[in-house]
């Protein structure tokens, strides 16, 4: 059974940093694109970025480029999101999601999400 | 960035009704479009990709159509478990973008 479990969320002050993790199981992690998607409270979905199977390609939405970094560790079957210079508008539930086989951009499995709150 | 606009923003319907939700893209997507269902407090669930391909395990009452800039999600006969919020998503180019969502409520 495919499982994605996010962790690392919490309360952080504006300008602070946080690192989210996503533990993957039930599939061959190293063969799939992986994405992060966020959802502000009561709002819609916003794609944050994704990473290729071998980590050689990464793409980000403009609003986080230069502040957030996606990485992965296939030995640990884990995906990461390093978030720096956090702003109030980064407050959201962050989901990790797997790209459908043979494509990067359709997301067929999602974690349960982890809440990040940026506030003083 | 490609803008995705869904209509309506919300719709009320009854069990057994046929419901259609529309999604319009600001640029030609060919067939690079997906639909997701999200229930309160839960992660989204992939229903349809490539505009009309049903994801494994999704009931056949869900169908998708369209190409280019105009797409439709149809639920042929609403079931109680279908009341949720639906999002379209373009996969034609980065950044991936989603529609604002359509909330399907019980009448």
Interface residues (C-beta under 8 A of the other chain):
Chain A: X35 X37 X44 X45 X46 X47 X49 X50 X59 X60 X61 X62 X95 X97 X100 X103 X105 X106 X107 X108 X110 X111 X112 X113
Chain B: X1 X32 X34 X36 X38 X42 X43 X44 X45 X46 X49 X50 X55 X87 X89 X91 X94 X95 X96 X97 X98 X99 X100 X101
